[in-house]
Amino acid sequence: MKLHPQYVTDSNGRAVSVLLPMKEFKSILEELEDLEDIKLYDKAKKNDDGVRIPMDEAFRKIEAKRKQKN
């Protein structure tokens, strides 16, 4: 992914913020959500106790965790 950041600086020339085109920002958010899903999957595999739940229930739990973070 190619990014085109613009930096906002303070009066001393230090970068304090970054501006990104909305398309790039949304792409980054999607990547982060994918990584979160992978982390949850890896955690579940590591803690595998043999108990299985239906996929739709797993997705509901994942979405609930995402909403708690926001």
LUMKOL-704610 format. One line per 10 residues: number of its first residue (from 1); for each residue x, y, z of N, C-alpha, C, O. Coordinates in nm, 3 decimals. Each point is the difference from the previous one (the first is absolute). Last residue first. Layout:
! LUMKOL-704610
NUM	X,Y,Z,X,Y,Z,X,Y,Z,X,Y,Z; ...;
This chain:
! LUMKOL-704610
70	-1.458,0.045,2.063,-0.036,0.131,-0.057,-0.084,0.072,0.098,-0.043,0.113,-0.026; 0.182,-0.548,0.128,0.122,0.080,-0.018,-0.029,0.138,-0.052,0.075,0.094,0.025; -0.423,-0.415,0.020,0.047,0.040,0.132,0.123,0.089,-0.010,0.017,0.092,0.081; -0.192,-0.291,-0.471,-0.084,0.111,0.044,0.043,0.051,0.138,-0.008,0.119,0.027; 0.221,-0.504,-0.206,0.036,0.120,-0.078,-0.079,0.122,0.048,0.056,0.109,0.012; -0.163,-0.526,0.173,0.129,0.047,0.050,0.044,0.125,-0.074,0.054,0.093,0.060; -0.441,-0.307,-0.211,-0.026,0.059,0.132,0.130,0.056,0.058,0.000,0.108,0.059; 0.025,-0.352,-0.460,-0.059,0.132,-0.022,-0.027,0.070,0.133,0.019,0.121,0.010; 0.134,-0.563,0.011,0.105,0.086,-0.056,-0.054,0.141,-0.019,0.067,0.097,0.036; -0.371,-0.426,0.098,0.092,0.033,0.108,0.110,0.094,-0.048,0.039,0.093,0.071;
60	-0.341,-0.261,-0.389,-0.070,0.092,0.091,0.092,0.043,0.113,0.002,0.117,0.038; 0.156,-0.445,-0.333,-0.001,0.132,-0.063,-0.072,0.102,0.088,0.043,0.115,0.008; -0.046,-0.562,0.135,0.136,0.053,0.007,0.006,0.140,-0.061,0.063,0.090,0.057; -0.463,-0.328,-0.096,0.019,0.045,0.138,0.139,0.061,0.018,0.016,0.100,0.069; -0.118,-0.296,-0.480,-0.077,0.124,0.016,0.012,0.055,0.141,0.000,0.121,0.020; 0.206,-0.542,-0.123,0.068,0.114,-0.061,-0.076,0.130,0.020,0.061,0.103,0.028; -0.104,-0.504,0.334,-0.040,0.026,-0.138,0.064,0.128,-0.052,0.025,0.094,0.076; 0.235,-0.371,0.297,-0.123,0.078,-0.006,-0.035,0.024,-0.147,0.089,-0.002,-0.086; 0.233,-0.356,0.423,-0.029,0.066,-0.127,-0.131,0.077,0.011,-0.093,-0.041,0.068; 0.513,-0.194,0.256,-0.138,0.047,-0.006,-0.018,0.078,-0.130,0.080,0.087,-0.033;
50	0.343,-0.267,0.181,-0.085,-0.100,-0.063,-0.144,0.041,-0.011,-0.079,-0.069,-0.065; 0.451,0.335,0.224,-0.035,-0.098,0.103,-0.093,-0.107,-0.055,-0.057,-0.079,0.075; 0.422,0.493,-0.240,-0.094,-0.103,-0.045,-0.021,-0.104,0.110,0.091,-0.074,0.037; 0.177,0.506,-0.085,-0.078,-0.038,0.118,-0.101,-0.110,-0.032,-0.101,-0.013,0.068; 0.378,0.189,-0.411,0.094,-0.022,0.110,-0.072,-0.054,0.124,0.054,-0.084,0.072; -0.306,0.217,-0.449,0.072,-0.125,-0.029,0.095,-0.034,0.115,0.016,-0.117,0.035; -0.247,0.526,-0.013,-0.093,-0.111,0.015,0.070,-0.133,-0.023,-0.025,-0.097,0.072; 0.269,0.489,-0.150,-0.026,-0.016,0.143,-0.092,-0.119,0.025,0.023,-0.079,0.092; 0.058,0.202,-0.538,0.120,-0.058,0.061,-0.019,-0.025,0.149,0.044,-0.102,0.052; -0.389,0.328,-0.277,0.009,-0.139,-0.046,0.119,-0.070,0.065,-0.012,-0.111,0.051;
40	-0.036,0.570,0.021,-0.103,-0.074,0.073,0.002,-0.148,-0.037,-0.017,-0.087,0.085; 0.306,0.374,-0.319,0.042,-0.013,0.139,-0.101,-0.079,0.081,0.038,-0.085,0.082; -0.150,0.188,-0.525,0.108,-0.100,0.004,0.048,-0.020,0.143,0.023,-0.114,0.042; -0.336,0.453,-0.116,-0.062,-0.131,-0.021,0.104,-0.111,0.008,-0.024,-0.105,0.060; 0.179,0.546,-0.048,-0.070,-0.033,0.125,-0.066,-0.137,-0.010,0.004,-0.078,0.095; 0.193,0.253,-0.482,0.102,-0.043,0.096,-0.062,-0.038,0.134,0.043,-0.096,0.064; -0.324,0.280,-0.392,0.045,-0.133,-0.041,0.104,-0.055,0.098,-0.005,-0.117,0.037; -0.135,0.558,0.023,-0.108,-0.092,0.037,0.037,-0.143,-0.038,-0.028,-0.094,0.075; 0.323,0.434,-0.207,0.003,-0.018,0.145,-0.108,-0.096,0.048,0.024,-0.082,0.088; -0.019,0.207,-0.542,0.115,-0.086,0.031,0.009,-0.027,0.150,0.028,-0.113,0.041;
30	-0.352,0.417,-0.187,-0.035,-0.136,-0.041,0.112,-0.097,0.032,-0.024,-0.111,0.047; 0.105,0.569,0.025,-0.096,-0.054,0.098,-0.040,-0.143,-0.034,-0.011,-0.084,0.089; 0.283,0.314,-0.397,0.076,-0.033,0.122,-0.094,-0.059,0.105,0.035,-0.099,0.065; -0.233,0.263,-0.452,0.076,-0.121,-0.031,0.081,-0.046,0.121,0.008,-0.119,0.028; -0.236,0.528,-0.006,-0.094,-0.112,0.008,0.070,-0.132,-0.030,-0.033,-0.102,0.060; 0.289,0.494,-0.107,-0.037,-0.019,0.140,-0.094,-0.120,0.016,0.020,-0.083,0.089; 0.092,0.222,-0.524,0.114,-0.065,0.065,-0.030,-0.029,0.146,0.036,-0.106,0.051; -0.358,0.346,-0.294,0.011,-0.136,-0.056,0.114,-0.076,0.067,-0.014,-0.118,0.032; -0.046,0.582,0.069,-0.099,-0.087,0.064,0.010,-0.144,-0.049,-0.014,-0.093,0.080; 0.450,0.405,-0.071,-0.123,-0.006,-0.079,-0.094,-0.104,0.061,0.044,-0.103,0.051;
20	0.289,0.330,0.285,0.001,-0.101,-0.105,-0.126,0.016,-0.085,-0.104,0.041,0.051; 0.437,0.230,0.348,-0.121,-0.001,-0.081,0.017,-0.104,-0.108,0.104,-0.007,-0.065; 0.129,0.109,0.580,0.013,-0.047,-0.138,-0.138,0.005,-0.065,-0.100,-0.037,0.061; 0.395,0.286,0.386,-0.116,-0.073,-0.054,0.029,-0.041,-0.142,0.093,0.048,-0.065; 0.236,0.172,0.326,-0.093,-0.026,0.110,-0.122,-0.080,-0.045,-0.070,-0.060,0.082; 0.624,0.216,-0.216,-0.125,-0.061,-0.046,-0.088,-0.033,0.120,0.045,-0.064,0.095; 0.319,0.468,-0.099,-0.017,-0.141,0.037,-0.135,-0.050,-0.048,-0.102,0.067,0.016; 0.285,0.395,-0.043,0.024,-0.089,-0.114,-0.011,-0.148,0.031,0.031,-0.083,-0.085; -0.122,0.483,0.367,0.142,-0.038,-0.001,0.034,-0.096,-0.115,0.113,-0.045,-0.012; -0.560,0.200,0.104,0.079,0.119,-0.032,0.151,-0.027,-0.002,0.077,0.080,-0.052;
10	-0.384,-0.499,-0.054,-0.018,0.109,0.096,0.092,0.116,-0.038,0.066,-0.005,-0.104; -0.284,-0.360,-0.255,0.111,0.027,0.093,-0.037,0.112,0.096,-0.087,0.082,-0.027; -0.127,-0.487,-0.326,-0.031,0.127,0.064,0.109,0.022,0.104,0.026,-0.088,0.082; -0.039,-0.230,-0.553,0.030,0.020,0.140,-0.037,0.141,0.045,0.023,0.098,-0.070; -0.178,-0.490,-0.314,0.038,0.140,0.012,0.017,0.025,0.149,-0.084,-0.042,0.080; 0.089,-0.435,-0.410,-0.029,0.080,0.119,0.040,0.146,-0.019,0.094,0.032,-0.073; -0.191,-0.474,-0.218,0.037,0.136,-0.036,-0.031,0.092,0.118,-0.094,0.080,-0.005; 0.185,-0.651,-0.123,-0.064,0.107,0.076,0.053,0.136,-0.043,0.115,0.013,-0.044; -0.170,-0.556,-0.146,0.076,0.124,-0.008,-0.077,0.109,0.072,-0.118,0.023,-0.029; 0.140,-0.585,0.055,-0.085,0.117,0.000,0.090,0.124,0.000,0.091,0.012,0.082;
